[in-house]
Amino acid sequence: MTINVNLFAILDAVSYAVVAVDLDCRVIYLNKPATQFLQARGRAEAEYIGHDSETLLPLATPKVREALIGNEFKHGEGRIVAKGKELFYEITPLMIEERLAGAVISLQRPERYEELACNLVTYQNMARQLQTIFQSSSDGIWVTDGNGTILDINKASKRLNAIDGSTLIGKNVKVMLDDGIIDDAVTLHVMETGQQHTIIQHIKSTGKQLLVTGTPAFDDHGNLFLVVVNERDITDLNMLRENLEQARRLQAKVREELDDLTMLEFRHGGVVAESKSMRQVLSTCLRLSKLEATTLLLLGESGTGKGLLAKFIHKSGPNKQKPFISVNCAALPDSLFEAELFGYQKGAFTGAVETGRVGLIELAEDGTLFLDEVGETPLASQAKLLKCLDEREYFPLGASKPKQLKCNIIAATNRDLDAMVLSKRFRKDLLYRLNTFTVSIPPLRERPEDLFELVAMILRQCNTKYSTDKRITPKLFDQLQRYPFPGNVRELKGLIRKGVVMSDEPILDEFLFDLLKTDSSIPKETENITLPQAIDSVERKMLAKVRTFCSGTREMASYLGVSQPTVVRKLKKHGIRPPKENA
Ligand SMILES: Nc1ncnc2c1ncn2[C@@H]1O[C@H](COP(=O)(O)OP(=O)(O)OP(=O)(O)O)[C@@H](O)[C@H]1O
């Protein structure tokens, strides 16, 4: 008996409520915390003793009943939530004299577990770790409850916002807004939408710019219970971005200045390039000039400056001191093409010079060989030229040992090589070999921005050459810009030269204006024919007329504003004999 009394006293002394039931689930005992709990709710112990435990513990009793059924007692535990309060319970067997006599239900507040857990070393370590992470983060971190009440602020945030965090804990974020510490509160946005939200916040007192992200956390019932706010200082980042932007602008300016310098360099090489298209052409040429053992193709109408650019490429390359050899493929008779290009050994063919002859390729050494009017290369020689370019060696006529091709090759044409391939006048494989690097020079009419500088340069050259001081006024530029210049820069040069030499006036406007009018007027007899026919007819008439007063194809070329090989080719096409001295 004494023992029993002591046992009850012990049970009364424990901090949790204990309820014992018999095998029929009738309440047989309540300890002191349990009766106190009932008294606090205006109930008496007597109302429950001897009654089914369902009246006292409606939510836990089904589990108790289950534990008591069968031969083996089933330990159980669970959680009771009623009227906003929460209790944890545990069901253990009640054994009397080694026989199951019922069950004991122990009930405990969850906070108590928490209090106990807090004393556990593992819990303390974990909490310490979390605090260390929270405080040592270089980003600012705030934690508020679901209503915006500040629960915690880390050190970084205090520094970024220049605030004493301890005075704010327990206050609502709205206070910070009202006090003007911050200009916007991300927590309020998160509370409103229930979603993550990011803002840029400007901190008045520190002048800092923060990237602030608020993230919501929800409990098991979907209620917002925490808002975690992360603040990242982007002041330095913005400054970095600005510096980068400034550096970029500076770089662009330097590049522009460099471009201008390069253009100046071009001008020293006598190449005018004011238009964007010509500048692009020149930059490409400059880049290509740095390549070794290269072959490139310059395309463009007659007089656009292919020859000039070929020289420019050579002069800009590493072998500018080496020879630049120019050969006009149209001017070489078919029979002599290979002999001129590859050279020959003595006695190689009838009429060959006794001593033999060095070819143009060899003469070019490791400089540049310019194959002008490459489209006119005799078909029979095209295969040999291709082999020479492919293998970078060739056999002079009559030689048994090959020689090396050391020079760069720049080919040029105003012909449509694709069309020539189709009409079988140019080898497709040679075209592919030549056009790996192609530079197309636009006609003068497509780059009027170059006109002014070209006219100024040509006038300067002519005035120096003929000791004159002729000028052109801006009025004439309107006319010049409207004129199509089929002969391109060469035609412009011829036009101005004619003006400087022939006009008696110091201002050339009127004289050149008349010349332009005659050159651009359409002859009446061409009105009912097609454009190619009209061009053909005008070409024939001009050649025939100019032939009568010129003493050679060179003079004709200069008068007509085209190259000499073009004159030779066109005379051949129209069946007109060259002037006497060239005949
Ligand atoms: N951009 C330029 N700047 C200065 N002079 C130029 C320019 N383009 C062409 N010229 C001048 O125009 C004339 C004709 O140029 P060039 O002989 O190089 O043309 P081309 O395209 O080779 O002609 P073709 O196909 O008839 O041989 C030359 O006197 C050349 O110096």
The ligand as a MOL file (V3000), in Angstrom:
LIG
                    3D

  0  0  0     0  0            999 V3000
M  V30 BEGIN CTAB
M  V30 COUNTS 31 33 0 0 0
M  V30 BEGIN ATOM
M  V30 1 N 39.7660 54.8640 -104.6230 0
M  V30 2 C 40.6100 55.4640 -105.4490 0
M  V30 3 N 41.3540 56.4830 -104.9980 0
M  V30 4 C 42.2030 57.1110 -105.8240 0
M  V30 5 N 42.3590 56.8000 -107.1020 0
M  V30 6 C 41.6420 55.7890 -107.6080 0
M  V30 7 C 40.7270 55.0680 -106.7990 0
M  V30 8 N 40.1500 54.1230 -107.5560 0
M  V30 9 C 40.6840 54.2380 -108.7670 0
M  V30 10 N 41.5820 55.2250 -108.8060 0
M  V30 11 C 42.3560 55.6570 -109.9590 0
M  V30 12 O 41.5400 55.4050 -111.1000 0
M  V30 13 C 42.3120 54.8810 -112.1560 0
M  V30 14 C 41.7990 53.5300 -112.5730 0
M  V30 15 O 42.1050 52.6080 -111.5520 0
M  V30 16 P 42.6130 51.1350 -111.8870 0
M  V30 17 O 43.4480 51.1010 -113.1080 0
M  V30 18 O 43.1950 50.5870 -110.6500 0
M  V30 19 O 41.2150 50.4700 -112.1870 0
M  V30 20 P 40.9050 48.9850 -112.6330 0
M  V30 21 O 39.7100 48.5790 -111.8760 0
M  V30 22 O 42.1350 48.1630 -112.4690 0
M  V30 23 O 40.5140 49.1460 -114.1260 0
M  V30 24 P 40.5210 48.0300 -115.2970 0
M  V30 25 O 39.5790 46.9640 -114.9050 0
M  V30 26 O 40.0310 48.7910 -116.4760 0
M  V30 27 O 41.9280 47.5650 -115.3840 0
M  V30 28 C 43.7430 54.8240 -111.6690 0
M  V30 29 O 44.4040 55.9880 -112.0790 0
M  V30 30 C 43.5940 54.7990 -110.1700 0
M  V30 31 O 44.7190 55.3940 -109.5620 0
M  V30 END ATOM
M  V30 BEGIN BOND
M  V30 1 1 1 2
M  V30 2 1 2 3
M  V30 3 2 2 7
M  V30 4 2 3 4
M  V30 5 1 4 5
M  V30 6 2 5 6
M  V30 7 1 6 7
M  V30 8 1 6 10
M  V30 9 1 7 8
M  V30 10 2 8 9
M  V30 11 1 9 10
M  V30 12 1 10 11
M  V30 13 1 11 12
M  V30 14 1 11 30
M  V30 15 1 12 13
M  V30 16 1 13 14
M  V30 17 1 13 28
M  V30 18 1 14 15
M  V30 19 1 15 16
M  V30 20 2 16 17
M  V30 21 1 16 18
M  V30 22 1 16 19
M  V30 23 1 19 20
M  V30 24 2 20 21
M  V30 25 1 20 22
M  V30 26 1 20 23
M  V30 27 1 23 24
M  V30 28 2 24 25
M  V30 29 1 24 26
M  V30 30 1 24 27
M  V30 31 1 28 29
M  V30 32 1 28 30
M  V30 33 1 30 31
M  V30 END BOND
M  V30 END CTAB
M  END
